[in-house]
Every structure is written in structure tokens, then in C-alpha cells.
Amino acid sequence: MPSLLELVLHPDRRKPAPEPVPVSLGPAFVVGSATWLVALAIMVLWPGVEVTSTVIATCFVGVLLGGLGLLWSRRQR
């Protein structure tokens, strides 16, 4: 087995890299968007919770970015 130094100095002696595994990111974007949507609903509808514009904007941007990610993942198939 070649040493680490030998592999660094002679990259042609390394094993070839494995092929990438195709994965679907759509479910991750759906779950993330749904989580931000639930957080937004809780913050707006829960009585006694002090809601600031920063909280609303954060939840809204989370839903928006998740939707954009879902569109991106569907285009990249």
C-alpha cells in the first residue's frame, strides 16, 4: 500500500474517484418550507406571543427560499 506522501506526490497512482450518487433534494425543500410555514402560522396565530417584523420576515423568507429550492431541484433532474 502506498504511503500518503507518495499518493500526494504522485496523484496518478490513486484509485479513481467513485461516481456520484444521484439524490433528490425535493423532499428536503418541501419539509423545510413546511416547517417555516408552520413557524409563521404559530407566530401569527398563537395568543400572547409578541411578533416582530423580523420574525415574520424570517419565516416568510424561509418559505420563499424553500419554494425556490424546490423549483431549482425540479429543473435539475
PDB file with one MODEL, atoms N, CA, C and O in Angstrom:
MODEL        1
ATOM      1  N   MET A   1       0.845  -1.178   0.000  1.00  0.00           N
ATOM      2  CA  MET A   1       0.000   0.000   0.000  1.00  0.00           C
ATOM      3  C   MET A   1       0.894   1.247   0.000  1.00  0.00           C
ATOM      4  O   MET A   1       1.811   1.354   0.814  1.00  0.00           O
ATOM      5  N   PRO A   2       0.628   2.175  -0.902  1.00  0.00           N
ATOM      6  CA  PRO A   2       1.473   3.372  -0.970  1.00  0.00           C
ATOM      7  C   PRO A   2       1.228   4.298   0.221  1.00  0.00           C
ATOM      8  O   PRO A   2       0.133   4.338   0.782  1.00  0.00           O
ATOM      9  N   SER A   3       2.251   5.026   0.585  1.00  0.00           N
ATOM     10  CA  SER A   3       2.134   5.951   1.698  1.00  0.00           C
ATOM     11  C   SER A   3       1.361   7.203   1.264  1.00  0.00           C
ATOM     12  O   SER A   3       1.169   7.456   0.074  1.00  0.00           O
ATOM     13  N   LEU A   4       0.935   7.959   2.241  1.00  0.00           N
ATOM     14  CA  LEU A   4       0.186   9.186   1.969  1.00  0.00           C
ATOM     15  C   LEU A   4       1.039  10.188   1.192  1.00  0.00           C
ATOM     16  O   LEU A   4       0.554  10.846   0.272  1.00  0.00           O
ATOM     17  N   LEU A   5       2.300  10.296   1.567  1.00  0.00           N
ATOM     18  CA  LEU A   5       3.193  11.220   0.882  1.00  0.00           C
ATOM     19  C   LEU A   5       3.369  10.819  -0.592  1.00  0.00           C
ATOM     20  O   LEU A   5       3.404  11.672  -1.479  1.00  0.00           O
ATOM     21  N   GLU A   6       3.476   9.531  -0.828  1.00  0.00           N
ATOM     22  CA  GLU A   6       3.617   9.055  -2.203  1.00  0.00           C
ATOM     23  C   GLU A   6       2.359   9.353  -3.024  1.00  0.00           C
ATOM     24  O   GLU A   6       2.453   9.718  -4.195  1.00  0.00           O
ATOM     25  N   LEU A   7       1.180   9.197  -2.406  1.00  0.00           N
ATOM     26  CA  LEU A   7      -0.063   9.492  -3.117  1.00  0.00           C
ATOM     27  C   LEU A   7      -0.212  10.977  -3.411  1.00  0.00           C
ATOM     28  O   LEU A   7      -0.752  11.361  -4.448  1.00  0.00           O
ATOM     29  N   VAL A   8       0.273  11.815  -2.490  1.00  0.00           N
ATOM     30  CA  VAL A   8       0.196  13.259  -2.702  1.00  0.00           C
ATOM     31  C   VAL A   8       1.152  13.676  -3.809  1.00  0.00           C
ATOM     32  O   VAL A   8       0.815  14.512  -4.647  1.00  0.00           O
ATOM     33  N   LEU A   9       2.342  13.093  -3.809  1.00  0.00           N
ATOM     34  CA  LEU A   9       3.335  13.463  -4.813  1.00  0.00           C
ATOM     35  C   LEU A   9       3.055  12.853  -6.187  1.00  0.00           C
ATOM     36  O   LEU A   9       3.475  13.409  -7.201  1.00  0.00           O
ATOM     37  N   HIS A  10       2.352  11.718  -6.234  1.00  0.00           N
ATOM     38  CA  HIS A  10       2.050  11.025  -7.483  1.00  0.00           C
ATOM     39  C   HIS A  10       0.553  10.729  -7.570  1.00  0.00           C
ATOM     40  O   HIS A  10       0.132   9.605  -7.295  1.00  0.00           O
ATOM     41  N   PRO A  11      -0.252  11.713  -7.946  1.00  0.00           N
ATOM     42  CA  PRO A  11      -1.699  11.502  -7.965  1.00  0.00           C
ATOM     43  C   PRO A  11      -2.150  10.451  -8.985  1.00  0.00           C
ATOM     44  O   PRO A  11      -3.266   9.940  -8.882  1.00  0.00           O
ATOM     45  N   ASP A  12      -1.313  10.123  -9.955  1.00  0.00           N
ATOM     46  CA  ASP A  12      -1.708   9.122 -10.942  1.00  0.00           C
ATOM     47  C   ASP A  12      -1.768   7.713 -10.344  1.00  0.00           C
ATOM     48  O   ASP A  12      -2.317   6.812 -10.978  1.00  0.00           O
ATOM     49  N   ARG A  13      -1.229   7.501  -9.167  1.00  0.00           N
ATOM     50  CA  ARG A  13      -1.247   6.193  -8.515  1.00  0.00           C
ATOM     51  C   ARG A  13      -2.480   5.991  -7.625  1.00  0.00           C
ATOM     52  O   ARG A  13      -2.669   4.911  -7.065  1.00  0.00           O
ATOM     53  N   ARG A  14      -3.301   7.004  -7.497  1.00  0.00           N
ATOM     54  CA  ARG A  14      -4.505   6.905  -6.668  1.00  0.00           C
ATOM     55  C   ARG A  14      -5.585   6.102  -7.369  1.00  0.00           C
ATOM     56  O   ARG A  14      -5.571   5.937  -8.589  1.00  0.00           O
ATOM     57  N   LYS A  15      -6.522   5.606  -6.569  1.00  0.00           N
ATOM     58  CA  LYS A  15      -7.699   4.954  -7.135  1.00  0.00           C
ATOM     59  C   LYS A  15      -8.585   6.037  -7.748  1.00  0.00           C
ATOM     60  O   LYS A  15      -8.577   7.173  -7.276  1.00  0.00           O
ATOM     61  N   PRO A  16      -9.346   5.705  -8.789  1.00  0.00           N
ATOM     62  CA  PRO A  16     -10.270   6.703  -9.338  1.00  0.00           C
ATOM     63  C   PRO A  16     -11.404   6.994  -8.350  1.00  0.00           C
ATOM     64  O   PRO A  16     -11.811   6.128  -7.576  1.00  0.00           O
ATOM     65  N   ALA A  17     -11.893   8.214  -8.396  1.00  0.00           N
ATOM     66  CA  ALA A  17     -12.988   8.610  -7.507  1.00  0.00           C
ATOM     67  C   ALA A  17     -14.271   7.871  -7.900  1.00  0.00           C
ATOM     68  O   ALA A  17     -14.501   7.622  -9.083  1.00  0.00           O
ATOM     69  N   PRO A  18     -15.106   7.518  -6.918  1.00  0.00           N
ATOM     70  CA  PRO A  18     -16.353   6.844  -7.258  1.00  0.00           C
ATOM     71  C   PRO A  18     -17.329   7.792  -7.947  1.00  0.00           C
ATOM     72  O   PRO A  18     -17.236   9.010  -7.802  1.00  0.00           O
ATOM     73  N   GLU A  19     -18.247   7.227  -8.685  1.00  0.00           N
ATOM     74  CA  GLU A  19     -19.272   8.030  -9.357  1.00  0.00           C
ATOM     75  C   GLU A  19     -20.204   8.658  -8.313  1.00  0.00           C
ATOM     76  O   GLU A  19     -20.501   8.022  -7.302  1.00  0.00           O
ATOM     77  N   PRO A  20     -20.664   9.876  -8.537  1.00  0.00           N
ATOM     78  CA  PRO A  20     -21.582  10.499  -7.575  1.00  0.00           C
ATOM     79  C   PRO A  20     -22.935   9.790  -7.561  1.00  0.00           C
ATOM     80  O   PRO A  20     -23.399   9.289  -8.586  1.00  0.00           O
ATOM     81  N   VAL A  21     -23.553   9.756  -6.394  1.00  0.00           N
ATOM     82  CA  VAL A  21     -24.854   9.118  -6.229  1.00  0.00           C
ATOM     83  C   VAL A  21     -25.928  10.169  -6.479  1.00  0.00           C
ATOM     84  O   VAL A  21     -25.918  11.224  -5.845  1.00  0.00           O
ATOM     85  N   PRO A  22     -26.851   9.894  -7.390  1.00  0.00           N
ATOM     86  CA  PRO A  22     -27.912  10.880  -7.623  1.00  0.00           C
ATOM     87  C   PRO A  22     -28.905  10.882  -6.455  1.00  0.00           C
ATOM     88  O   PRO A  22     -29.355   9.828  -6.006  1.00  0.00           O
ATOM     89  N   VAL A  23     -29.233  12.064  -5.980  1.00  0.00           N
ATOM     90  CA  VAL A  23     -30.193  12.220  -4.887  1.00  0.00           C
ATOM     91  C   VAL A  23     -31.241  13.251  -5.285  1.00  0.00           C
ATOM     92  O   VAL A  23     -30.996  14.118  -6.124  1.00  0.00           O
ATOM     93  N   SER A  24     -32.398  13.140  -4.674  1.00  0.00           N
ATOM     94  CA  SER A  24     -33.472  14.092  -4.915  1.00  0.00           C
ATOM     95  C   SER A  24     -33.566  15.035  -3.720  1.00  0.00           C
ATOM     96  O   SER A  24     -33.815  14.597  -2.596  1.00  0.00           O
ATOM     97  N   LEU A  25     -33.370  16.321  -3.961  1.00  0.00           N
ATOM     98  CA  LEU A  25     -33.444  17.310  -2.885  1.00  0.00           C
ATOM     99  C   LEU A  25     -34.850  17.849  -2.681  1.00  0.00           C
ATOM    100  O   LEU A  25     -35.093  18.600  -1.736  1.00  0.00           O
ATOM    101  N   GLY A  26     -35.782  17.476  -3.556  1.00  0.00           N
ATOM    102  CA  GLY A  26     -37.149  17.966  -3.457  1.00  0.00           C
ATOM    103  C   GLY A  26     -37.787  17.742  -2.101  1.00  0.00           C
ATOM    104  O   GLY A  26     -38.329  18.690  -1.532  1.00  0.00           O
ATOM    105  N   PRO A  27     -37.751  16.522  -1.548  1.00  0.00           N
ATOM    106  CA  PRO A  27     -38.362  16.306  -0.231  1.00  0.00           C
ATOM    107  C   PRO A  27     -37.753  17.169   0.871  1.00  0.00           C
ATOM    108  O   PRO A  27     -38.468  17.604   1.774  1.00  0.00           O
ATOM    109  N   ALA A  28     -36.460  17.421   0.815  1.00  0.00           N
ATOM    110  CA  ALA A  28     -35.830  18.271   1.825  1.00  0.00           C
ATOM    111  C   ALA A  28     -36.352  19.706   1.730  1.00  0.00           C
ATOM    112  O   ALA A  28     -36.596  20.349   2.751  1.00  0.00           O
ATOM    113  N   PHE A  29     -36.524  20.206   0.505  1.00  0.00           N
ATOM    114  CA  PHE A  29     -37.054  21.560   0.336  1.00  0.00           C
ATOM    115  C   PHE A  29     -38.516  21.643   0.765  1.00  0.00           C
ATOM    116  O   PHE A  29     -38.934  22.655   1.327  1.00  0.00           O
ATOM    117  N   VAL A  30     -39.297  20.600   0.512  1.00  0.00           N
ATOM    118  CA  VAL A  30     -40.708  20.600   0.915  1.00  0.00           C
ATOM    119  C   VAL A  30     -40.818  20.611   2.440  1.00  0.00           C
ATOM    120  O   VAL A  30     -41.592  21.383   3.006  1.00  0.00           O
ATOM    121  N   VAL A  31     -40.041  19.755   3.099  1.00  0.00           N
ATOM    122  CA  VAL A  31     -40.083  19.700   4.567  1.00  0.00           C
ATOM    123  C   VAL A  31     -39.607  21.022   5.163  1.00  0.00           C
ATOM    124  O   VAL A  31     -40.199  21.519   6.121  1.00  0.00           O
ATOM    125  N   GLY A  32     -38.550  21.588   4.608  1.00  0.00           N
ATOM    126  CA  GLY A  32     -38.052  22.861   5.122  1.00  0.00           C
ATOM    127  C   GLY A  32     -39.055  23.993   4.951  1.00  0.00           C
ATOM    128  O   GLY A  32     -39.253  24.794   5.865  1.00  0.00           O
ATOM    129  N   SER A  33     -39.688  24.061   3.785  1.00  0.00           N
ATOM    130  CA  SER A  33     -40.698  25.103   3.543  1.00  0.00           C
ATOM    131  C   SER A  33     -41.898  24.919   4.458  1.00  0.00           C
ATOM    132  O   SER A  33     -42.425  25.891   4.998  1.00  0.00           O
ATOM    133  N   ALA A  34     -42.330  23.680   4.633  1.00  0.00           N
ATOM    134  CA  ALA A  34     -43.468  23.413   5.511  1.00  0.00           C
ATOM    135  C   ALA A  34     -43.149  23.783   6.954  1.00  0.00           C
ATOM    136  O   ALA A  34     -44.010  24.291   7.672  1.00  0.00           O
ATOM    137  N   THR A  35     -41.921  23.531   7.376  1.00  0.00           N
ATOM    138  CA  THR A  35     -41.520  23.892   8.739  1.00  0.00           C
ATOM    139  C   THR A  35     -41.556  25.403   8.941  1.00  0.00           C
ATOM    140  O   THR A  35     -42.036  25.882   9.968  1.00  0.00           O
ATOM    141  N   TRP A  36     -41.055  26.147   7.971  1.00  0.00           N
ATOM    142  CA  TRP A  36     -41.101  27.610   8.082  1.00  0.00           C
ATOM    143  C   TRP A  36     -42.540  28.121   8.032  1.00  0.00           C
ATOM    144  O   TRP A  36     -42.877  29.093   8.707  1.00  0.00           O
ATOM    145  N   LEU A  37     -43.384  27.473   7.237  1.00  0.00           N
ATOM    146  CA  LEU A  37     -44.784  27.876   7.159  1.00  0.00           C
ATOM    147  C   LEU A  37     -45.503  27.625   8.481  1.00  0.00           C
ATOM    148  O   LEU A  37     -46.299  28.455   8.920  1.00  0.00           O
ATOM    149  N   VAL A  38     -45.229  26.490   9.116  1.00  0.00           N
ATOM    150  CA  VAL A  38     -45.816  26.196  10.429  1.00  0.00           C
ATOM    151  C   VAL A  38     -45.319  27.206  11.461  1.00  0.00           C
ATOM    152  O   VAL A  38     -46.098  27.688  12.283  1.00  0.00           O
ATOM    153  N   ALA A  39     -44.036  27.525  11.423  1.00  0.00           N
ATOM    154  CA  ALA A  39     -43.498  28.519  12.354  1.00  0.00           C
ATOM    155  C   ALA A  39     -44.166  29.876  12.154  1.00  0.00           C
ATOM    156  O   ALA A  39     -44.465  30.569  13.126  1.00  0.00           O
ATOM    157  N   LEU A  40     -44.400  30.257  10.910  1.00  0.00           N
ATOM    158  CA  LEU A  40     -45.075  31.522  10.623  1.00  0.00           C
ATOM    159  C   LEU A  40     -46.503  31.505  11.157  1.00  0.00           C
ATOM    160  O   LEU A  40     -46.954  32.479  11.760  1.00  0.00           O
ATOM    161  N   ALA A  41     -47.210  30.407  10.939  1.00  0.00           N
ATOM    162  CA  ALA A  41     -48.592  30.302  11.426  1.00  0.00           C
ATOM    163  C   ALA A  41     -48.643  30.356  12.954  1.00  0.00           C
ATOM    164  O   ALA A  41     -49.513  31.015  13.522  1.00  0.00           O
ATOM    165  N   ILE A  42     -47.722  29.671  13.614  1.00  0.00           N
ATOM    166  CA  ILE A  42     -47.696  29.689  15.084  1.00  0.00           C
ATOM    167  C   ILE A  42     -47.417  31.088  15.598  1.00  0.00           C
ATOM    168  O   ILE A  42     -48.059  31.549  16.541  1.00  0.00           O
ATOM    169  N   MET A  43     -46.467  31.759  14.984  1.00  0.00           N
ATOM    170  CA  MET A  43     -46.118  33.102  15.463  1.00  0.00           C
ATOM    171  C   MET A  43     -47.256  34.094  15.256  1.00  0.00           C
ATOM    172  O   MET A  43     -47.443  34.999  16.070  1.00  0.00           O
ATOM    173  N   VAL A  44     -48.011  33.935  14.184  1.00  0.00           N
ATOM    174  CA  VAL A  44     -49.089  34.888  13.903  1.00  0.00           C
ATOM    175  C   VAL A  44     -50.347  34.546  14.700  1.00  0.00           C
ATOM    176  O   VAL A  44     -51.026  35.444  15.197  1.00  0.00           O
ATOM    177  N   LEU A  45     -50.661  33.267  14.826  1.00  0.00           N
ATOM    178  CA  LEU A  45     -51.937  32.861  15.414  1.00  0.00           C
ATOM    179  C   LEU A  45     -51.894  32.561  16.910  1.00  0.00           C
ATOM    180  O   LEU A  45     -52.942  32.562  17.556  1.00  0.00           O
ATOM    181  N   TRP A  46     -50.731  32.308  17.474  1.00  0.00           N
ATOM    182  CA  TRP A  46     -50.643  31.935  18.879  1.00  0.00           C
ATOM    183  C   TRP A  46     -50.903  33.160  19.758  1.00  0.00           C
ATOM    184  O   TRP A  46     -50.234  34.182  19.607  1.00  0.00           O
ATOM    185  N   PRO A  47     -51.874  33.063  20.680  1.00  0.00           N
ATOM    186  CA  PRO A  47     -52.161  34.226  21.534  1.00  0.00           C
ATOM    187  C   PRO A  47     -51.047  34.449  22.561  1.00  0.00           C
ATOM    188  O   PRO A  47     -50.483  33.502  23.109  1.00  0.00           O
ATOM    189  N   GLY A  48     -50.755  35.701  22.798  1.00  0.00           N
ATOM    190  CA  GLY A  48     -49.767  36.063  23.804  1.00  0.00           C
ATOM    191  C   GLY A  48     -48.332  36.075  23.318  1.00  0.00           C
ATOM    192  O   GLY A  48     -47.427  36.368  24.098  1.00  0.00           O
ATOM    193  N   VAL A  49     -48.097  35.766  22.055  1.00  0.00           N
ATOM    194  CA  VAL A  49     -46.743  35.778  21.521  1.00  0.00           C
ATOM    195  C   VAL A  49     -46.484  37.141  20.894  1.00  0.00           C
ATOM    196  O   VAL A  49     -47.259  37.610  20.059  1.00  0.00           O
ATOM    197  N   GLU A  50     -45.391  37.770  21.302  1.00  0.00           N
ATOM    198  CA  GLU A  50     -45.040  39.066  20.737  1.00  0.00           C
ATOM    199  C   GLU A  50     -44.362  38.844  19.384  1.00  0.00           C
ATOM    200  O   GLU A  50     -43.300  38.227  19.302  1.00  0.00           O
ATOM    201  N   VAL A  51     -44.986  39.350  18.341  1.00  0.00           N
ATOM    202  CA  VAL A  51     -44.493  39.132  16.985  1.00  0.00           C
ATOM    203  C   VAL A  51     -43.848  40.421  16.487  1.00  0.00           C
ATOM    204  O   VAL A  51     -44.441  41.498  16.548  1.00  0.00           O
ATOM    205  N   THR A  52     -42.623  40.282  15.994  1.00  0.00           N
ATOM    206  CA  THR A  52     -41.930  41.427  15.409  1.00  0.00           C
ATOM    207  C   THR A  52     -41.854  41.244  13.898  1.00  0.00           C
ATOM    208  O   THR A  52     -42.073  40.152  13.375  1.00  0.00           O
ATOM    209  N   SER A  53     -41.547  42.312  13.227  1.00  0.00           N
ATOM    210  CA  SER A  53     -41.435  42.232  11.772  1.00  0.00           C
ATOM    211  C   SER A  53     -40.253  41.346  11.352  1.00  0.00           C
ATOM    212  O   SER A  53     -40.284  40.744  10.279  1.00  0.00           O
ATOM    213  N   THR A  54     -39.235  41.266  12.177  1.00  0.00           N
ATOM    214  CA  THR A  54     -38.088  40.407  11.874  1.00  0.00           C
ATOM    215  C   THR A  54     -38.489  38.937  11.875  1.00  0.00           C
ATOM    216  O   THR A  54     -38.038  38.170  11.024  1.00  0.00           O
ATOM    217  N   VAL A  55     -39.327  38.543  12.817  1.00  0.00           N
ATOM    218  CA  VAL A  55     -39.793  37.156  12.892  1.00  0.00           C
ATOM    219  C   VAL A  55     -40.626  36.815  11.666  1.00  0.00           C
ATOM    220  O   VAL A  55     -40.436  35.767  11.050  1.00  0.00           O
ATOM    221  N   ILE A  56     -41.536  37.691  11.319  1.00  0.00           N
ATOM    222  CA  ILE A  56     -42.383  37.454  10.149  1.00  0.00           C
ATOM    223  C   ILE A  56     -41.527  37.391   8.883  1.00  0.00           C
ATOM    224  O   ILE A  56     -41.721  36.507   8.050  1.00  0.00           O
ATOM    225  N   ALA A  57     -40.593  38.313   8.736  1.00  0.00           N
ATOM    226  CA  ALA A  57     -39.740  38.335   7.553  1.00  0.00           C
ATOM    227  C   ALA A  57     -38.873  37.082   7.472  1.00  0.00           C
ATOM    228  O   ALA A  57     -38.680  36.537   6.385  1.00  0.00           O
ATOM    229  N   THR A  58     -38.353  36.622   8.595  1.00  0.00           N
ATOM    230  CA  THR A  58     -37.522  35.422   8.606  1.00  0.00           C
ATOM    231  C   THR A  58     -38.315  34.203   8.159  1.00  0.00           C
ATOM    232  O   THR A  58     -37.843  33.425   7.329  1.00  0.00           O
ATOM    233  N   CYS A  59     -39.511  34.031   8.701  1.00  0.00           N
ATOM    234  CA  CYS A  59     -40.352  32.896   8.315  1.00  0.00           C
ATOM    235  C   CYS A  59     -40.751  32.990   6.844  1.00  0.00           C
ATOM    236  O   CYS A  59     -40.741  31.986   6.130  1.00  0.00           O
ATOM    237  N   PHE A  60     -41.099  34.179   6.396  1.00  0.00           N
ATOM    238  CA  PHE A  60     -41.505  34.357   5.004  1.00  0.00           C
ATOM    239  C   PHE A  60     -40.352  34.054   4.047  1.00  0.00           C
ATOM    240  O   PHE A  60     -40.549  33.394   3.027  1.00  0.00           O
ATOM    241  N   VAL A  61     -39.160  34.531   4.371  1.00  0.00           N
ATOM    242  CA  VAL A  61     -38.003  34.269   3.522  1.00  0.00           C
ATOM    243  C   VAL A  61     -37.656  32.783   3.530  1.00  0.00           C
ATOM    244  O   VAL A  61     -37.222  32.248   2.510  1.00  0.00           O
ATOM    245  N   GLY A  62     -37.839  32.111   4.661  1.00  0.00           N
ATOM    246  CA  GLY A  62     -37.611  30.668   4.710  1.00  0.00           C
ATOM    247  C   GLY A  62     -38.539  29.914   3.779  1.00  0.00           C
ATOM    248  O   GLY A  62     -38.110  28.998   3.076  1.00  0.00           O
ATOM    249  N   VAL A  63     -39.825  30.297   3.769  1.00  0.00           N
ATOM    250  CA  VAL A  63     -40.789  29.670   2.854  1.00  0.00           C
ATOM    251  C   VAL A  63     -40.424  29.992   1.408  1.00  0.00           C
ATOM    252  O   VAL A  63     -40.464  29.113   0.547  1.00  0.00           O
ATOM    253  N   LEU A  64     -40.074  31.228   1.144  1.00  0.00           N
ATOM    254  CA  LEU A  64     -39.725  31.650  -0.212  1.00  0.00           C
ATOM    255  C   LEU A  64     -38.484  30.919  -0.735  1.00  0.00           C
ATOM    256  O   LEU A  64     -38.480  30.439  -1.869  1.00  0.00           O
ATOM    257  N   LEU A  65     -37.445  30.835   0.079  1.00  0.00           N
ATOM    258  CA  LEU A  65     -36.226  30.141  -0.353  1.00  0.00           C
ATOM    259  C   LEU A  65     -36.466  28.648  -0.543  1.00  0.00           C
ATOM    260  O   LEU A  65     -35.897  28.039  -1.449  1.00  0.00           O
ATOM    261  N   GLY A  66     -37.300  28.057   0.301  1.00  0.00           N
ATOM    262  CA  GLY A  66     -37.640  26.652   0.120  1.00  0.00           C
ATOM    263  C   GLY A  66     -38.386  26.422  -1.179  1.00  0.00           C
ATOM    264  O   GLY A  66     -38.141  25.432  -1.869  1.00  0.00           O
ATOM    265  N   GLY A  67     -39.294  27.327  -1.521  1.00  0.00           N
ATOM    266  CA  GLY A  67     -40.009  27.216  -2.798  1.00  0.00           C
ATOM    267  C   GLY A  67     -39.076  27.376  -3.986  1.00  0.00           C
ATOM    268  O   GLY A  67     -39.188  26.652  -4.975  1.00  0.00           O
ATOM    269  N   LEU A  68     -38.160  28.322  -3.886  1.00  0.00           N
ATOM    270  CA  LEU A  68     -37.185  28.488  -4.965  1.00  0.00           C
ATOM    271  C   LEU A  68     -36.276  27.258  -5.083  1.00  0.00           C
ATOM    272  O   LEU A  68     -35.922  26.841  -6.185  1.00  0.00           O
ATOM    273  N   GLY A  69     -35.912  26.696  -3.953  1.00  0.00           N
ATOM    274  CA  GLY A  69     -35.096  25.481  -3.977  1.00  0.00           C
ATOM    275  C   GLY A  69     -35.836  24.316  -4.594  1.00  0.00           C
ATOM    276  O   GLY A  69     -35.244  23.508  -5.309  1.00  0.00           O
ATOM    277  N   LEU A  70     -37.123  24.224  -4.323  1.00  0.00           N
ATOM    278  CA  LEU A  70     -37.937  23.160  -4.920  1.00  0.00           C
ATOM    279  C   LEU A  70     -38.020  23.331  -6.432  1.00  0.00           C
ATOM    280  O   LEU A  70     -37.892  22.357  -7.173  1.00  0.00           O
ATOM    281  N   LEU A  71     -38.232  24.557  -6.893  1.00  0.00           N
ATOM    282  CA  LEU A  71     -38.237  24.807  -8.336  1.00  0.00           C
ATOM    283  C   LEU A  71     -36.884  24.474  -8.956  1.00  0.00           C
ATOM    284  O   LEU A  71     -36.825  23.882 -10.034  1.00  0.00           O
ATOM    285  N   TRP A  72     -35.811  24.844  -8.291  1.00  0.00           N
ATOM    286  CA  TRP A  72     -34.471  24.541  -8.788  1.00  0.00           C
ATOM    287  C   TRP A  72     -34.233  23.031  -8.870  1.00  0.00           C
ATOM    288  O   TRP A  72     -33.679  22.534  -9.850  1.00  0.00           O
ATOM    289  N   SER A  73     -34.657  22.312  -7.831  1.00  0.00           N
ATOM    290  CA  SER A  73     -34.421  20.863  -7.818  1.00  0.00           C
ATOM    291  C   SER A  73     -35.226  20.155  -8.905  1.00  0.00           C
ATOM    292  O   SER A  73     -34.780  19.140  -9.440  1.00  0.00           O
ATOM    293  N   ARG A  74     -36.387  20.672  -9.231  1.00  0.00           N
ATOM    294  CA  ARG A  74     -37.175  20.066 -10.311  1.00  0.00           C
ATOM    295  C   ARG A  74     -36.576  20.346 -11.685  1.00  0.00           C
ATOM    296  O   ARG A  74     -36.705  19.537 -12.603  1.00  0.00           O
ATOM    297  N   ARG A  75     -35.918  21.499 -11.820  1.00  0.00           N
ATOM    298  CA  ARG A  75     -35.262  21.831 -13.097  1.00  0.00           C
ATOM    299  C   ARG A  75     -33.984  21.036 -13.300  1.00  0.00           C
ATOM    300  O   ARG A  75     -33.584  20.803 -14.441  1.00  0.00           O
ATOM    301  N   GLN A  76     -33.342  20.618 -12.234  1.00  0.00           N
ATOM    302  CA  GLN A  76     -32.039  19.954 -12.321  1.00  0.00           C
ATOM    303  C   GLN A  76     -32.129  18.446 -12.523  1.00  0.00           C
ATOM    304  O   GLN A  76     -31.099  17.773 -12.492  1.00  0.00           O
ATOM    305  N   ARG A  77     -33.296  17.902 -12.724  1.00  0.00           N
ATOM    306  CA  ARG A  77     -33.435  16.442 -12.862  1.00  0.00           C
ATOM    307  C   ARG A  77     -32.695  15.900 -14.027  1.00  0.00           C
ATOM    308  O   ARG A  77     -32.720  14.693 -14.267  1.00  0.00           O
TER     309      ARG A  77
ENDMDL
END
